[in-house]
């Protein structure tokens, strides 16, 4: 649903004659293909310091889950090509 919201914003930007922001162009972008970058550059740097305040096993599990999530998205994209997240999720089985 977030991806569709991004695409709707991109549609409005295009309609207004504005440049379409990254991840907002429904004909070129995919949240699925951006997951590795997003998790590596945004989520992990914000989450990793926070895990110091948690039980060590819980913090490690959070970071492990992010890594598993990254790998799952990469496998789906490698297997099925560049599709939207909404198209890839049903193909996960």
BAMI-501405 format. One record per atom (N, C-alpha, C, CB): atom name; residue in three letters; residue number from 0; x, y, z. Coordinates in pm, whole numbers, plus 32768, in hexadecimal, padded with zeros to 4 digits. Glycine has a CB too. Layout:
N
+------+------+-------+------+------+------+
| ropa | lopa | lumlo |   xx |   yy |   zz |
+------+------+-------+------+------+------+
|   CA |  ala |   NUM |    X |    Y |    Z |
...
+------+------+-------+------+------+------+
//
This chain:
93
+------+------+-------+------+------+------+
| ropa | lopa | lumlo |   xx |   yy |   zz |
+------+------+-------+------+------+------+
|    N |  unk |     0 | 8053 | 7F89 | 8000 |
|   CA |  unk |     0 | 8000 | 8000 | 8000 |
|    C |  unk |     0 | 8058 | 807D | 8000 |
|   CB |  unk |     0 | 7FA1 | 8000 | 8079 |
|    N |  unk |     1 | 80CA | 8075 | 8044 |
|   CA |  unk |     1 | 8125 | 80E7 | 8044 |
|    C |  unk |     1 | 8158 | 8102 | 7FB7 |
|   CB |  unk |     1 | 819A | 80CE | 80A5 |
|    N |  unk |     2 | 8179 | 8097 | 7F71 |
|   CA |  unk |     2 | 81A9 | 80A7 | 7EE8 |
|    C |  unk |     2 | 813F | 80EB | 7E91 |
|   CB |  unk |     2 | 81D0 | 801F | 7EAC |
|    N |  unk |     3 | 80C3 | 80C4 | 7E9F |
|   CA |  unk |     3 | 8057 | 8103 | 7E51 |
|    C |  unk |     3 | 8049 | 8195 | 7E77 |
|   CB |  unk |     3 | 7FD1 | 80B9 | 7E67 |
|    N |  unk |     4 | 8059 | 81B6 | 7EF7 |
|   CA |  unk |     4 | 8055 | 8242 | 7F22 |
|    C |  unk |     4 | 80C6 | 8291 | 7EE0 |
|   CB |  unk |     4 | 805E | 824D | 7FBD |
|    N |  unk |     5 | 813E | 8255 | 7EDC |
|   CA |  unk |     5 | 81AE | 8296 | 7E97 |
|    C |  unk |     5 | 818C | 82AE | 7E04 |
|   CB |  unk |     5 | 822E | 8240 | 7EA4 |
|    N |  unk |     6 | 8155 | 8249 | 7DC3 |
|   CA |  unk |     6 | 8134 | 8255 | 7D35 |
|    C |  unk |     6 | 80CA | 82C1 | 7D1E |
|   CB |  unk |     6 | 8103 | 81CF | 7CFE |
|    N |  unk |     7 | 8068 | 82CB | 7D77 |
|   CA |  unk |     7 | 8002 | 8334 | 7D69 |
|    C |  unk |     7 | 8042 | 83BE | 7D76 |
|   CB |  unk |     7 | 7F93 | 8323 | 7DD3 |
|    N |  unk |     8 | 80A2 | 83CB | 7DD1 |
|   CA |  unk |     8 | 80EA | 844A | 7DDD |
|    C |  unk |     8 | 8135 | 8467 | 7D5B |
|   CB |  unk |     8 | 814B | 8448 | 7E55 |
|    N |  unk |     9 | 8178 | 8401 | 7D25 |
|   CA |  unk |     9 | 81BF | 8414 | 7CA7 |
|    C |  unk |     9 | 8162 | 843B | 7C35 |
|   CB |  unk |     9 | 820A | 8395 | 7C83 |
|    N |  unk |    10 | 80EB | 83FF | 7C33 |
|   CA |  unk |    10 | 8088 | 8423 | 7BCD |
|    C |  unk |    10 | 8063 | 84B7 | 7BD8 |
|   CB |  unk |    10 | 8009 | 83CB | 7BDB |
|    N |  unk |    11 | 8051 | 84E6 | 7C53 |
|   CA |  unk |    11 | 802D | 8573 | 7C68 |
|    C |  unk |    11 | 80A2 | 85CF | 7C43 |
|   CB |  unk |    11 | 8004 | 858B | 7CFB |
|    N |  unk |    12 | 811D | 85A4 | 7C62 |
|   CA |  unk |    12 | 8192 | 85F4 | 7C3D |
|    C |  unk |    12 | 819B | 85FF | 7BA5 |
|   CB |  unk |    12 | 8213 | 85B6 | 7C77 |
|    N |  unk |    13 | 8188 | 858F | 7B62 |
|   CA |  unk |    13 | 818D | 858E | 7ACF |
|    C |  unk |    13 | 811F | 85E7 | 7A95 |
|   CB |  unk |    13 | 817F | 84FD | 7A99 |
|    N |  unk |    14 | 80A7 | 85DB | 7ACC |
|   CA |  unk |    14 | 8035 | 862A | 7A9E |
|    C |  unk |    14 | 804E | 86C0 | 7AB1 |
|   CB |  unk |    14 | 7FB5 | 8600 | 7AE8 |
|    N |  unk |    15 | 8094 | 86E4 | 7B1D |
|   CA |  unk |    15 | 80B2 | 8770 | 7B3A |
|    C |  unk |    15 | 812C | 87A2 | 7AED |
|   CB |  unk |    15 | 80C8 | 8783 | 7BCF |
|    N |  unk |    16 | 816A | 874B | 7A9C |
|   CA |  unk |    16 | 81DF | 8773 | 7A4F |
|    C |  unk |    16 | 825F | 8779 | 7AA2 |
|   CB |  unk |    16 | 81C6 | 87F8 | 7A10 |
|    N |  unk |    17 | 825D | 873A | 7B16 |
|   CA |  unk |    17 | 82D3 | 8738 | 7B6D |
|    C |  unk |    17 | 8325 | 86BA | 7B52 |
|   CB |  unk |    17 | 82A8 | 873E | 7C02 |
|    N |  unk |    18 | 83A5 | 86BE | 7B73 |
|   CA |  unk |    18 | 83F4 | 8643 | 7B69 |
|    C |  unk |    18 | 83BE | 85DC | 7BCD |
|   CB |  unk |    18 | 848B | 865E | 7B83 |
|    N |  unk |    19 | 83BA | 8560 | 7BA4 |
|   CA |  unk |    19 | 8387 | 84F6 | 7BFB |
|    C |  unk |    19 | 83F8 | 84C8 | 7C56 |
|   CB |  unk |    19 | 834E | 847E | 7BA7 |
|    N |  unk |    20 | 83DE | 84C8 | 7CD7 |
|   CA |  unk |    20 | 8442 | 84A2 | 7D3B |
|    C |  unk |    20 | 8463 | 840D | 7D30 |
|   CB |  unk |    20 | 840E | 84C3 | 7DCA |
|    N |  unk |    21 | 84DC | 83E6 | 7D5D |
|   CA |  unk |    21 | 8500 | 8358 | 7D5B |
|    C |  unk |    21 | 849A | 8303 | 7DA8 |
|   CB |  unk |    21 | 858C | 8344 | 7D97 |
|    N |  unk |    22 | 8482 | 828C | 7D76 |
|   CA |  unk |    22 | 8422 | 8229 | 7DAB |
|    C |  unk |    22 | 8391 | 824F | 7D92 |
|   CB |  unk |    22 | 8437 | 8217 | 7E3F |
|    N |  unk |    23 | 8378 | 82BF | 7D50 |
|   CA |  unk |    23 | 82EF | 82ED | 7D3D |
|    C |  unk |    23 | 82BB | 82D6 | 7CAE |
|   CB |  unk |    23 | 82E6 | 837F | 7D5F |
|    N |  unk |    24 | 8310 | 82A7 | 7C54 |
|   CA |  unk |    24 | 82E9 | 8296 | 7BC9 |
|    C |  unk |    24 | 82BB | 8207 | 7BB1 |
|   CB |  unk |    24 | 835E | 82BB | 7B6B |
|    N |  unk |    25 | 823A | 81F6 | 7B9A |
|   CA |  unk |    25 | 8203 | 816F | 7B8D |
|    C |  unk |    25 | 8234 | 8126 | 7B11 |
|   CB |  unk |    25 | 816D | 8176 | 7B8A |
|    N |  unk |    26 | 826A | 816E | 7AAE |
|   CA |  unk |    26 | 829B | 8129 | 7A36 |
|    C |  unk |    26 | 832E | 8101 | 7A41 |
|   CB |  unk |    26 | 8287 | 8182 | 79BD |
|    N |  unk |    27 | 8375 | 8133 | 7AA8 |
|   CA |  unk |    27 | 8404 | 8116 | 7AB2 |
|    C |  unk |    27 | 842E | 80DB | 7B38 |
|   CB |  unk |    27 | 8451 | 8192 | 7A99 |
|    N |  unk |    28 | 83E5 | 80F7 | 7BA1 |
|   CA |  unk |    28 | 8415 | 80D9 | 7C28 |
|    C |  unk |    28 | 83CF | 8061 | 7C66 |
|   CB |  unk |    28 | 8402 | 8151 | 7C80 |
|    N |  unk |    29 | 840E | 802E | 7CCE |
|   CA |  unk |    29 | 83D8 | 7FBD | 7D1A |
|    C |  unk |    29 | 8410 | 7FC3 | 7DA8 |
|   CB |  unk |    29 | 83FB | 7F35 | 7CD5 |
|    N |  unk |    30 | 83B8 | 7FC2 | 7E09 |
|   CA |  unk |    30 | 83E5 | 7FBF | 7E95 |
|    C |  unk |    30 | 8433 | 7F3F | 7EB0 |
|   CB |  unk |    30 | 836C | 7FCA | 7EF5 |
|    N |  unk |    31 | 8410 | 7ED4 | 7E6B |
|   CA |  unk |    31 | 8454 | 7E54 | 7E80 |
|    C |  unk |    31 | 84E8 | 7E5D | 7E5D |
|   CB |  unk |    31 | 8410 | 7DE5 | 7E2D |
|    N |  unk |    32 | 8509 | 7E9F | 7DEE |
|   CA |  unk |    32 | 8594 | 7EA8 | 7DC5 |
|    C |  unk |    32 | 85E2 | 7F0B | 7E1B |
|   CB |  unk |    32 | 859C | 7ED2 | 7D33 |
|    N |  unk |    33 | 859D | 7F64 | 7E61 |
|   CA |  unk |    33 | 85DF | 7FC7 | 7EB5 |
|    C |  unk |    33 | 85F2 | 7F98 | 7F45 |
|   CB |  unk |    33 | 8590 | 8047 | 7EB4 |
|    N |  unk |    34 | 85C1 | 7F23 | 7F68 |
|   CA |  unk |    34 | 85C6 | 7EF7 | 7FF3 |
|    C |  unk |    34 | 8655 | 7EEC | 8028 |
|   CB |  unk |    34 | 8581 | 7E72 | 8001 |
|    N |  unk |    35 | 86AF | 7EB4 | 7FDB |
|   CA |  unk |    35 | 8739 | 7EA6 | 8009 |
|    C |  unk |    35 | 8775 | 7F2D | 802D |
|   CB |  unk |    35 | 878F | 7E62 | 7F9E |
|    N |  unk |    36 | 8765 | 7F8D | 7FD3 |
|   CA |  unk |    36 | 8799 | 8014 | 7FED |
|    C |  unk |    36 | 8756 | 8052 | 8067 |
|   CB |  unk |    36 | 8785 | 806E | 7F72 |
|    N |  unk |    37 | 86D1 | 804B | 806C |
|   CA |  unk |    37 | 8686 | 8088 | 80DA |
|    C |  unk |    37 | 86AE | 804B | 8161 |
|   CB |  unk |    37 | 85EF | 8077 | 80C2 |
|    N |  unk |    38 | 86B5 | 7FC9 | 8167 |
|   CA |  unk |    38 | 86D7 | 7F88 | 81E5 |
|    C |  unk |    38 | 8768 | 7FA5 | 820E |
|   CB |  unk |    38 | 86C0 | 7EF0 | 81DB |
|    N |  unk |    39 | 87C4 | 7FA0 | 81AD |
|   CA |  unk |    39 | 8851 | 7FB8 | 81CC |
|    C |  unk |    39 | 886E | 8049 | 81F1 |
|   CB |  unk |    39 | 88A7 | 7F92 | 8155 |
|    N |  unk |    40 | 882F | 80A7 | 81AC |
|   CA |  unk |    40 | 8852 | 8134 | 81BE |
|    C |  unk |    40 | 87F9 | 817E | 8220 |
|   CB |  unk |    40 | 884C | 817A | 813A |
|    N |  unk |    41 | 8782 | 814A | 823B |
|   CA |  unk |    41 | 8726 | 8192 | 8294 |
|    C |  unk |    41 | 8706 | 8143 | 8313 |
|   CB |  unk |    41 | 86A5 | 81B2 | 824A |
|    N |  unk |    42 | 86D4 | 80CA | 8302 |
|   CA |  unk |    42 | 86A1 | 807F | 8374 |
|    C |  unk |    42 | 8711 | 8050 | 83D1 |
|   CB |  unk |    42 | 8651 | 8007 | 8343 |
|    N |  unk |    43 | 8775 | 800D | 839A |
|   CA |  unk |    43 | 87DF | 7FD6 | 83EE |
|    C |  unk |    43 | 882B | 8044 | 843A |
|   CB |  unk |    43 | 8841 | 7F84 | 8399 |
|    N |  unk |    44 | 8853 | 80B2 | 83F7 |
|   CA |  unk |    44 | 8899 | 811A | 8443 |
|    C |  unk |    44 | 8845 | 8157 | 84B3 |
|   CB |  unk |    44 | 88C5 | 8187 | 83E5 |
|    N |  unk |    45 | 87C2 | 8159 | 84A3 |
|   CA |  unk |    45 | 876C | 818D | 850E |
|    C |  unk |    45 | 8752 | 8125 | 857A |
|   CB |  unk |    45 | 86E8 | 81BE | 84D3 |
|    N |  unk |    46 | 8744 | 80A8 | 8552 |
|   CA |  unk |    46 | 8722 | 803F | 85B1 |
|    C |  unk |    46 | 8799 | 800C | 8601 |
|   CB |  unk |    46 | 86E2 | 7FCD | 8568 |
|    N |  unk |    47 | 880C | 7FFF | 85C1 |
|   CA |  unk |    47 | 8880 | 7FC2 | 8603 |
|    C |  unk |    47 | 88A4 | 8004 | 8688 |
|   CB |  unk |    47 | 88F8 | 7FC7 | 85A6 |
|    N |  unk |    48 | 88AD | 8089 | 8691 |
|   CA |  unk |    48 | 88CD | 80C4 | 8714 |
|    C |  unk |    48 | 8860 | 80AB | 877C |
|   CB |  unk |    48 | 88E3 | 815A | 8704 |
|    N |  unk |    49 | 87E5 | 80A7 | 8751 |
|   CA |  unk |    49 | 8775 | 808E | 87AC |
|    C |  unk |    49 | 877E | 8003 | 87EA |
|   CB |  unk |    49 | 86F0 | 809E | 8763 |
|    N |  unk |    50 | 87B4 | 7FA3 | 87A0 |
|   CA |  unk |    50 | 87BB | 7F1A | 87D5 |
|    C |  unk |    50 | 8816 | 7F0F | 884E |
|   CB |  unk |    50 | 87EB | 7EBB | 8768 |
|    N |  unk |    51 | 886C | 7F73 | 8864 |
|   CA |  unk |    51 | 88C1 | 7F73 | 88DB |
|    C |  unk |    51 | 8871 | 7F81 | 895C |
|   CB |  unk |    51 | 8927 | 7FE4 | 88D2 |
|    N |  unk |    52 | 87F5 | 7FB0 | 8951 |
|   CA |  unk |    52 | 87A1 | 7FC1 | 89C7 |
|    C |  unk |    52 | 8745 | 7F49 | 89DE |
|   CB |  unk |    52 | 874D | 803F | 89B8 |
|    N |  unk |    53 | 8750 | 7EE4 | 898A |
|   CA |  unk |    53 | 86FB | 7E6E | 8992 |
|    C |  unk |    53 | 874B | 7DF8 | 89C8 |
|   CB |  unk |    53 | 86BE | 7E4C | 8909 |
|    N |  unk |    54 | 8705 | 7D8F | 89EB |
|   CA |  unk |    54 | 874A | 7D13 | 8A0B |
|    C |  unk |    54 | 879B | 7CEB | 898F |
|   CB |  unk |    54 | 86E5 | 7CA1 | 8A35 |
|    N |  unk |    55 | 8817 | 7CC1 | 89A1 |
|   CA |  unk |    55 | 886C | 7CA3 | 892D |
|    C |  unk |    55 | 882C | 7C43 | 88C9 |
|   CB |  unk |    55 | 88EE | 7C6A | 895B |
|    N |  unk |    56 | 87ED | 7BDA | 88F8 |
|   CA |  unk |    56 | 87B1 | 7B78 | 889D |
|    C |  unk |    56 | 873F | 7BB8 | 884C |
|   CB |  unk |    56 | 877C | 7AFE | 88EB |
|    N |  unk |    57 | 86F4 | 7C11 | 888A |
|   CA |  unk |    57 | 8685 | 7C53 | 8843 |
|    C |  unk |    57 | 86BB | 7CB2 | 87D9 |
|   CB |  unk |    57 | 862B | 7C9F | 88A6 |
|    N |  unk |    58 | 8720 | 7CFF | 87FB |
|   CA |  unk |    58 | 875C | 7D5B | 879A |
|    C |  unk |    58 | 8798 | 7D11 | 8723 |
|   CB |  unk |    58 | 87C7 | 7DAE | 87DC |
|    N |  unk |    59 | 87DC | 7CA2 | 8740 |
|   CA |  unk |    59 | 8815 | 7C51 | 86D3 |
|    C |  unk |    59 | 87A8 | 7C1A | 867A |
|   CB |  unk |    59 | 8868 | 7BDF | 870C |
|    N |  unk |    60 | 873A | 7BEF | 86B6 |
|   CA |  unk |    60 | 86CB | 7BB7 | 8667 |
|    C |  unk |    60 | 868D | 7C20 | 860D |
|   CB |  unk |    60 | 8660 | 7B7B | 86C4 |
|    N |  unk |    61 | 8680 | 7C9B | 863F |
|   CA |  unk |    61 | 864A | 7D06 | 85EB |
|    C |  unk |    61 | 86A2 | 7D1B | 8570 |
|   CB |  unk |    61 | 863F | 7D89 | 863C |
|    N |  unk |    62 | 8725 | 7D22 | 8586 |
|   CA |  unk |    62 | 8781 | 7D37 | 8516 |
|    C |  unk |    62 | 8783 | 7CBE | 84B8 |
|   CB |  unk |    62 | 880F | 7D53 | 8549 |
|    N |  unk |    63 | 8779 | 7C45 | 84F1 |
|   CA |  unk |    63 | 8772 | 7BCC | 849E |
|    C |  unk |    63 | 86F4 | 7BCE | 8447 |
|   CB |  unk |    63 | 8773 | 7B4D | 84F6 |
|    N |  unk |    64 | 8685 | 7BFB | 8480 |
|   CA |  unk |    64 | 8608 | 7C01 | 8434 |
|    C |  unk |    64 | 8614 | 7C61 | 83BE |
|   CB |  unk |    64 | 8594 | 7C2D | 848E |
|    N |  unk |    65 | 8658 | 7CD0 | 83D3 |
|   CA |  unk |    65 | 866C | 7D2F | 8365 |
|    C |  unk |    65 | 86BE | 7CEE | 82F6 |
|   CB |  unk |    65 | 86B3 | 7DB0 | 8397 |
|    N |  unk |    66 | 8727 | 7CA7 | 831C |
|   CA |  unk |    66 | 877A | 7C63 | 82B8 |
|    C |  unk |    66 | 8729 | 7BFA | 826C |
|   CB |  unk |    66 | 87F5 | 7C21 | 82FC |
|    N |  unk |    67 | 86D8 | 7BAE | 82B2 |
|   CA |  unk |    67 | 8682 | 7B4A | 8271 |
|    C |  unk |    67 | 8620 | 7B8E | 8212 |
|   CB |  unk |    67 | 8635 | 7AF7 | 82DA |
|    N |  unk |    68 | 85E8 | 7BFD | 823D |
|   CA |  unk |    68 | 858A | 7C48 | 81EA |
|    C |  unk |    68 | 85CE | 7C78 | 816A |
|   CB |  unk |    68 | 8550 | 7CBF | 8238 |
|    N |  unk |    69 | 8647 | 7CAF | 8178 |
|   CA |  unk |    69 | 8695 | 7CDB | 8103 |
|    C |  unk |    69 | 86AB | 7C69 | 80A1 |
|   CB |  unk |    69 | 871B | 7D15 | 812E |
|    N |  unk |    70 | 86D4 | 7BF7 | 80D6 |
|   CA |  unk |    70 | 86EF | 7B83 | 8081 |
|    C |  unk |    70 | 8670 | 7B51 | 803C |
|   CB |  unk |    70 | 872D | 7B13 | 80D4 |
|    N |  unk |    71 | 8601 | 7B51 | 8084 |
|   CA |  unk |    71 | 8582 | 7B23 | 804A |
|    C |  unk |    71 | 8558 | 7B7B | 7FD4 |
|   CB |  unk |    71 | 8513 | 7B22 | 80B5 |
|    N |  unk |    72 | 8562 | 7C01 | 7FE5 |
|   CA |  unk |    72 | 853F | 7C5B | 7F78 |
|    C |  unk |    72 | 859E | 7C47 | 7F01 |
|   CB |  unk |    72 | 8543 | 7CED | 7FA7 |
|    N |  unk |    73 | 861F | 7C39 | 7F1D |
|   CA |  unk |    73 | 8681 | 7C26 | 7EB1 |
|    C |  unk |    73 | 8665 | 7BA6 | 7E64 |
|   CB |  unk |    73 | 8710 | 7C24 | 7EE9 |
|    N |  unk |    74 | 8643 | 7B3B | 7EAB |
|   CA |  unk |    74 | 8624 | 7ABC | 7E69 |
|    C |  unk |    74 | 85A9 | 7AC9 | 7E10 |
|   CB |  unk |    74 | 860F | 7A4E | 7ED0 |
|    N |  unk |    75 | 8543 | 7B0E | 7E43 |
|   CA |  unk |    75 | 84C9 | 7B20 | 7DF2 |
|    C |  unk |    75 | 84E7 | 7B6F | 7D73 |
|   CB |  unk |    75 | 845C | 7B68 | 7E44 |
|    N |  unk |    76 | 8534 | 7BDA | 7D80 |
|   CA |  unk |    76 | 8556 | 7C2C | 7D0C |
|    C |  unk |    76 | 85AC | 7BDC | 7CAB |
|   CB |  unk |    76 | 859F | 7CAE | 7D37 |
|    N |  unk |    77 | 860D | 7B91 | 7CDE |
|   CA |  unk |    77 | 8662 | 7B40 | 7C87 |
|    C |  unk |    77 | 8612 | 7AD6 | 7C3D |
|   CB |  unk |    77 | 86D1 | 7AFC | 7CD8 |
|    N |  unk |    78 | 85B1 | 7A9B | 7C82 |
|   CA |  unk |    78 | 8563 | 7A2F | 7C46 |
|    C |  unk |    78 | 84FA | 7A62 | 7BE3 |
|   CB |  unk |    78 | 851F | 79E0 | 7CB2 |
|    N |  unk |    79 | 84B8 | 7AD2 | 7C03 |
|   CA |  unk |    79 | 8445 | 7AFF | 7BB4 |
|    C |  unk |    79 | 845C | 7B81 | 7B69 |
|   CB |  unk |    79 | 83CE | 7B10 | 7C0E |
|    N |  unk |    80 | 84CF | 7BC0 | 7B7D |
|   CA |  unk |    80 | 84EC | 7C3D | 7B38 |
|    C |  unk |    80 | 84B6 | 7CB5 | 7B83 |
|   CB |  unk |    80 | 84B3 | 7C3B | 7AAD |
|    N |  unk |    81 | 84CE | 7D29 | 7B48 |
|   CA |  unk |    81 | 84A5 | 7DA7 | 7B87 |
|    C |  unk |    81 | 840F | 7DB8 | 7B7B |
|   CB |  unk |    81 | 84F0 | 7E1F | 7B47 |
|    N |  unk |    82 | 83CB | 7D9F | 7BE8 |
|   CA |  unk |    82 | 833A | 7DB0 | 7BF0 |
|    C |  unk |    82 | 831D | 7E02 | 7C6C |
|   CB |  unk |    82 | 82F0 | 7D26 | 7BF5 |
|    N |  unk |    83 | 82A3 | 7E31 | 7C76 |
|   CA |  unk |    83 | 827D | 7E79 | 7CF0 |
|    C |  unk |    83 | 8276 | 7E16 | 7D63 |
|   CB |  unk |    83 | 81F6 | 7EC3 | 7CDD |
|    N |  unk |    84 | 827E | 7E4B | 7DDC |
|   CA |  unk |    84 | 8272 | 7DF6 | 7E52 |
|    C |  unk |    84 | 81EC | 7DAD | 7E52 |
|   CB |  unk |    84 | 8281 | 7E4A | 7ED3 |
|    N |  unk |    85 | 8183 | 7DF1 | 7E2A |
|   CA |  unk |    85 | 80FE | 7DB4 | 7E25 |
|    C |  unk |    85 | 80F9 | 7D3F | 7DC4 |
|   CB |  unk |    85 | 8095 | 7E1D | 7DFE |
|    N |  unk |    86 | 8146 | 7D45 | 7D5A |
|   CA |  unk |    86 | 814B | 7CD5 | 7CFA |
|    C |  unk |    86 | 81A1 | 7C63 | 7D2F |
|   CB |  unk |    86 | 8180 | 7D05 | 7C72 |
|    N |  unk |    87 | 820A | 7C83 | 7D7A |
|   CA |  unk |    87 | 8267 | 7C1D | 7DA9 |
|    C |  unk |    87 | 8235 | 7BCF | 7E22 |
|   CB |  unk |    87 | 82EA | 7C5C | 7DCA |
|    N |  unk |    88 | 81F1 | 7C0F | 7E7D |
|   CA |  unk |    88 | 81C8 | 7BCE | 7EF9 |
|    C |  unk |    88 | 8177 | 7B4F | 7EDD |
|   CB |  unk |    88 | 8178 | 7C2D | 7F4F |
|    N |  unk |    89 | 8114 | 7B50 | 7E84 |
|   CA |  unk |    89 | 80CB | 7AD3 | 7E6B |
|    C |  unk |    89 | 8121 | 7A65 | 7E2E |
|   CB |  unk |    89 | 8057 | 7AEE | 7E11 |
|    N |  unk |    90 | 8192 | 7A87 | 7DF2 |
|   CA |  unk |    90 | 81E9 | 7A26 | 7DB1 |
|    C |  unk |    90 | 8249 | 79E6 | 7E14 |
|   CB |  unk |    90 | 8236 | 7A68 | 7D40 |
|    N |  unk |    91 | 8248 | 7A12 | 7E91 |
|   CA |  unk |    91 | 82A9 | 79E5 | 7EF5 |
|    C |  unk |    91 | 829A | 7952 | 7F17 |
|   CB |  unk |    91 | 829C | 7A37 | 7F72 |
|    N |  unk |    92 | 8225 | 7919 | 7F08 |
|   CA |  unk |    92 | 820F | 788E | 7F31 |
|    C |  unk |    92 | 8254 | 782A | 7EDB |
|   CB |  unk |    92 | 817E | 786F | 7F33 |
+------+------+-------+------+------+------+
//
